[in-house]
């Protein structure tokens, strides 16, 4: 449920997934913004009051791919994959990856935070997408699979299969203009560190306890705000209990300012990491920009 950033784009048999990322809109400006302005970070009651997290932006977000950028790379990778496989004479089209999950990588980073979404439970959008995706069954032949993955025959229809198959070839073409030595997982790893590290901060632990007490008063027993979305009862069809829990969850986050405290603490932890790794982070972002430029040409 952290919904933090993922890994670099990979194209497997009939699928393209893009997951490394950041948020897209700003409730804070750059590495500072409202969350950093005129406050005493040791006093939770002086932290900015925040609730909906979709538009929040953490300092490391400048060095991720946004969700939208990851989707653009996925579409370009799929097009390059199709082109490569068709070069072997196959009538091949990789299925579109089904997009579920948050609109930004902070939307569910701190759990459910939108009262409007709470009216549909925890997974309303994901359930609709999964039910209506209409993804066709994989009809690839064995020879097509060899070409896509590079794990079978090395020569198909008289042509040599590229190393790693057309999946890896598509990735190489996307990354052809990227600067050498870029670590495109660095921001993701640092963001993971602060996501978990922030939860050990005494101020965050205190607000977790306040949120838990609020939930108990409403009739729901959870220790931490990421527990309700993982409740086994809420993984299938939405129920009145799930909706009631989700509404209480968001209301308790608002009452305790859980998002304001947690986001502010995490942002404070990220700023020194950005300063200490700025050169490497900028190089990684340059690599992403190079890939996006190739994706734009593919789309054109």
Secondary structure per residue as TSV (DSSP state, phi and psi in degrees):
chain	resnum	aa	ss	phi	psi
A	1	X	-	360.0	-10.1
A	2	X	-	-60.2	-31.3
A	3	X	-	57.0	26.5
A	4	X	-	-78.5	170.5
A	5	X	-	-51.1	158.6
A	6	X	-	-110.3	-143.3
A	7	X	-	-113.6	179.5
A	8	X	-	-67.0	158.9
A	9	X	-	-60.6	137.7
A	10	X	E	-136.7	145.5
A	11	X	E	-119.7	113.9
A	12	X	E	-104.0	-166.3
A	13	X	T	-63.2	115.0
A	14	X	T	63.5	21.7
A	15	X	E	-149.4	149.7
A	16	X	E	-132.5	127.7
A	17	X	E	-125.7	131.7
A	18	X	-	-121.5	118.6
A	19	X	-	-144.3	89.5
A	20	X	-	-152.0	139.4
A	21	X	-	-170.0	-174.8
A	22	X	B	-153.6	180.0
A	23	X	-	-84.3	164.6
A	24	X	-	-110.8	-26.5
A	25	X	S	-115.0	165.8
A	26	X	-	-117.4	124.4
A	27	X	S	-105.2	-9.3
A	28	X	S	-126.4	150.3
A	29	X	-	-96.4	120.4
A	30	X	T	58.8	-130.3
A	31	X	T	-93.1	-1.9
A	32	X	-	-114.7	-103.0
A	33	X	S	81.3	-171.6
A	34	X	G	-54.4	-34.4
A	35	X	G	-65.9	-20.5
A	36	X	G	-104.1	-3.8
A	37	X	S	-88.5	130.6
A	38	X	S	44.0	61.4
A	39	X	-	-147.1	159.4
A	40	X	-	-102.9	109.2
A	41	X	T	-65.2	-14.5
A	42	X	T	-84.8	-5.3
A	43	X	-	-115.1	99.4
A	44	X	G	-54.5	-31.2
A	45	X	G	-73.0	-9.6
A	46	X	G	-100.2	1.7
A	47	X	S	-78.6	155.0
A	48	X	-	-61.5	142.4
A	49	X	-	-86.3	118.5
A	50	X	-	-132.8	152.6
A	51	X	-	-135.6	-75.2
A	52	X	-	-65.4	123.1
A	53	X	-	-98.3	-6.4
A	54	X	T	-59.0	-33.7
A	55	X	T	-97.1	4.3
A	56	X	-	-74.8	151.4
A	57	X	-	-135.2	121.6
A	58	X	-	-89.5	157.4
A	59	X	G	-55.9	-35.8
A	60	X	G	-74.4	-12.2
A	61	X	G	-62.1	-25.9
A	62	X	G	-64.1	-15.2
A	63	X	G	-113.5	4.1
A	64	X	S	-93.9	170.9
A	65	X	-	-84.6	136.4
A	66	X	B	-71.4	167.7
A	67	X	H	-58.0	-45.1
A	68	X	H	-63.4	-40.0
A	69	X	H	-66.1	-40.5
A	70	X	H	-61.4	-37.3
A	71	X	H	-66.7	-37.2
A	72	X	H	-64.5	-42.0
A	73	X	H	-64.7	-38.1
A	74	X	H	-63.2	-43.1
A	75	X	H	-65.0	-41.8
A	76	X	H	-65.9	-41.2
A	77	X	H	-62.9	-38.7
A	78	X	H	-63.9	-42.3
A	79	X	H	-63.6	-41.8
A	80	X	H	-68.0	-36.8
A	81	X	H	-62.7	-47.8
A	82	X	H	-58.1	-44.6
A	83	X	H	-60.9	-43.3
A	84	X	H	-65.5	-46.9
A	85	X	H	-66.6	-39.3
A	86	X	H	-65.9	-24.0
A	87	X	T	-63.4	-17.2
A	88	X	T	-92.5	5.7
A	89	X	T	91.2	10.0
A	90	X	-	-91.8	144.8
A	91	X	-	-89.2	82.9
A	92	X	-	-120.2	134.5
A	93	X	-	-137.9	115.2
A	94	X	-	-68.7	137.4
A	95	X	-	-66.4	149.1
A	96	X	-	-63.2	135.6
A	97	X	-	-66.5	136.6
A	98	X	-	-76.9	121.7
A	99	X	-	-92.1	114.4
A	100	X	-	-126.1	171.2
A	101	X	S	102.6	-168.8
A	102	X	-	-74.3	159.1
A	103	X	S	-76.8	-28.9
A	104	X	S	-135.4	164.7
A	105	X	T	-81.4	-2.7
A	106	X	T	-103.8	-5.7
A	107	X	T	-58.9	-41.1
A	108	X	T	-117.9	16.7
A	109	X	T	-61.2	-34.8
A	110	X	T	-109.8	24.7
A	111	X	S	89.0	-171.0
A	112	X	-	-70.1	129.2
A	113	X	-	-133.3	0.0
A	114	X	-	-106.5	116.7
A	115	X	H	-58.0	-34.5
A	116	X	H	-65.4	-40.2
A	117	X	H	-70.0	-30.8
A	118	X	H	-61.2	-27.0
A	119	X	T	-65.3	-17.6
A	120	X	T	-108.6	9.1
A	121	X	-	86.8	-164.7
A	122	X	S	-85.2	-28.4
A	123	X	S	-128.6	30.2
A	124	X	H	-57.2	-51.0
A	125	X	H	-64.0	-40.5
A	126	X	H	-64.7	-39.6
A	127	X	H	-63.8	-42.5
A	128	X	H	-64.1	-44.7
A	129	X	H	-61.8	-44.8
A	130	X	H	-65.1	-35.9
A	131	X	H	-75.6	-26.4
A	132	X	H	-113.6	11.2
A	133	X	-	-64.1	-37.8
A	134	X	-	63.3	24.7
A	135	X	-	-64.2	127.6
A	136	X	-	-71.6	158.0
A	137	X	-	-66.1	151.9
A	138	X	-	-71.2	116.1
A	139	X	-	-110.3	17.7
A	140	X	-	-63.3	142.2
A	141	X	-	-81.2	168.0
A	142	X	H	-61.2	-39.7
A	143	X	H	-65.1	-40.0
A	144	X	H	-62.2	-41.3
A	145	X	H	-60.5	-38.8
A	146	X	H	-60.8	-41.4
A	147	X	H	-69.7	-40.6
A	148	X	H	-67.0	-47.2
A	149	X	H	-96.1	-24.5
A	150	X	S	72.7	15.8
A	151	X	S	-98.5	-2.6
A	152	X	S	-117.5	-127.1
A	153	X	-	-59.8	136.7
A	154	X	S	-88.8	-13.2
A	155	X	E	-129.3	122.9
A	156	X	E	-128.4	124.9
A	157	X	T	53.0	39.4
A	158	X	T	81.3	2.0
A	159	X	E	-117.0	141.8
A	160	X	E	-76.4	133.4
A	161	X	-	-74.9	132.1
A	162	X	-	-63.4	154.1
A	163	X	T	-54.8	127.8
A	164	X	T	76.8	6.4
A	165	X	H	74.3	-177.0
A	166	X	H	-66.5	-22.8
A	167	X	H	-61.3	-51.1
A	168	X	H	-70.5	-33.0
A	169	X	H	-63.1	-39.9
A	170	X	H	-61.1	-42.3
A	171	X	H	-64.9	-41.1
A	172	X	H	-62.9	-39.0
A	173	X	H	-67.4	-38.3
A	174	X	H	-64.6	-37.5
A	175	X	T	-92.3	8.1
A	176	X	T	-59.1	-35.0
A	177	X	T	-97.8	9.2
A	178	X	S	-75.2	144.2
A	179	X	-	-65.7	145.7
A	180	X	T	-69.2	148.0
A	181	X	T	81.6	5.7
A	182	X	-	-74.9	132.5
A	183	X	-	-101.1	95.1
A	184	X	T	-80.1	-0.6
A	185	X	T	-103.7	0.7
A	186	X	H	-61.4	-51.4
A	187	X	H	-60.9	-38.4
A	188	X	H	-60.3	-45.9
A	189	X	H	-66.0	-42.9
A	190	X	H	-64.6	-40.1
A	191	X	H	-64.6	-36.2
A	192	X	H	-64.3	-40.8
A	193	X	H	-60.1	-43.8
A	194	X	H	-75.6	-29.7
A	195	X	H	-61.1	-47.4
A	196	X	H	-79.5	-36.6
A	197	X	H	-63.5	-38.5
A	198	X	H	-62.7	-29.4
A	199	X	T	-72.3	-13.2
A	200	X	T	-92.4	-7.6
A	201	X	S	-67.7	136.5
A	202	X	H	-58.0	-34.4
A	203	X	H	-67.8	-38.1
A	204	X	H	-71.6	-41.6
A	205	X	H	-61.8	-37.0
A	206	X	H	-66.0	-42.1
A	207	X	H	-72.4	-29.3
A	208	X	H	-60.4	-43.8
A	209	X	H	-63.7	-39.9
A	210	X	H	-65.3	-42.3
A	211	X	H	-62.4	-43.5
A	212	X	H	-61.7	-41.4
A	213	X	H	-64.9	-39.2
A	214	X	H	-62.2	-42.7
A	215	X	H	-65.5	-40.7
A	216	X	H	-61.9	-39.4
A	217	X	H	-63.3	-27.4
A	218	X	T	-88.4	-2.8
A	219	X	T	99.8	16.3
A	220	X	-	-127.7	132.1
A	221	X	-	-108.6	99.1
A	222	X	-	-138.1	141.8
A	223	X	S	-84.7	-32.1
A	224	X	S	-141.5	155.4
A	225	X	T	-69.8	-13.5
A	226	X	T	-93.0	1.0
A	227	X	T	-75.1	-44.6
A	228	X	G	-58.3	-42.9
A	229	X	G	-61.5	-24.3
A	230	X	G	-89.6	0.8
A	231	X	-	-59.5	126.1
A	232	X	G	-59.9	-24.5
A	233	X	G	-70.2	-17.7
A	234	X	G	-106.4	20.1
A	235	X	S	-96.0	-7.1
A	236	X	S	-116.9	-134.9
A	237	X	S	-64.2	142.6
A	238	X	-	-65.6	144.4
A	239	X	-	-128.6	162.4
A	240	X	H	-58.4	-34.8
A	241	X	H	-64.7	-42.6
A	242	X	H	-62.3	-45.2
A	243	X	H	-62.8	-43.2
A	244	X	H	-62.7	-40.6
A	245	X	H	-64.2	-45.8
A	246	X	H	-62.0	-41.4
A	247	X	H	-65.6	-42.4
A	248	X	H	-65.3	-38.9
A	249	X	H	-57.0	-52.9
A	250	X	H	-65.3	-40.8
A	251	X	H	-62.3	-40.0
A	252	X	H	-70.6	-34.2
A	253	X	H	-62.1	-41.7
A	254	X	H	-66.3	-43.5
A	255	X	H	-64.3	-38.4
A	256	X	H	-94.1	-6.4
A	257	X	T	58.1	39.7
A	258	X	H	-58.7	-44.3
A	259	X	H	-66.2	-42.5
A	260	X	H	-59.1	-43.7
A	261	X	H	-69.7	-50.2
A	262	X	H	-64.4	-46.8
A	263	X	H	-60.3	-44.7
A	264	X	H	-64.3	-42.8
A	265	X	H	-62.8	-45.2
A	266	X	H	-65.7	-41.6
A	267	X	H	-59.5	-41.0
A	268	X	H	-63.3	-34.0
A	269	X	H	-74.1	-28.9
A	270	X	H	-77.8	-31.8
A	271	X	H	-57.4	-48.9
A	272	X	H	-65.2	-29.3
A	273	X	H	-68.0	-38.1
A	274	X	H	-63.1	-45.5
A	275	X	H	-62.2	-41.9
A	276	X	H	-72.3	-22.1
A	277	X	T	-123.0	21.7
A	278	X	H	-58.8	-43.9
A	279	X	H	-62.6	-45.6
A	280	X	H	-67.3	-36.9
A	281	X	H	-66.6	-40.3
A	282	X	H	-65.7	-37.7
A	283	X	H	-64.5	-41.0
A	284	X	H	-63.3	-41.5
A	285	X	H	-65.6	-36.5
A	286	X	H	-62.6	-36.9
A	287	X	H	-65.6	-42.3
A	288	X	H	-61.7	-41.8
A	289	X	H	-63.4	-37.3
A	290	X	H	-64.1	-42.6
A	291	X	H	-63.9	-40.1
A	292	X	H	-65.3	-33.6
A	293	X	H	-65.3	-41.2
A	294	X	H	-64.3	-41.8
A	295	X	H	-61.1	-37.6
A	296	X	H	-64.4	-39.3
A	297	X	H	-66.7	-39.7
A	298	X	H	-62.7	-43.4
A	299	X	H	-64.2	-36.2
A	300	X	-	-68.6	360.0
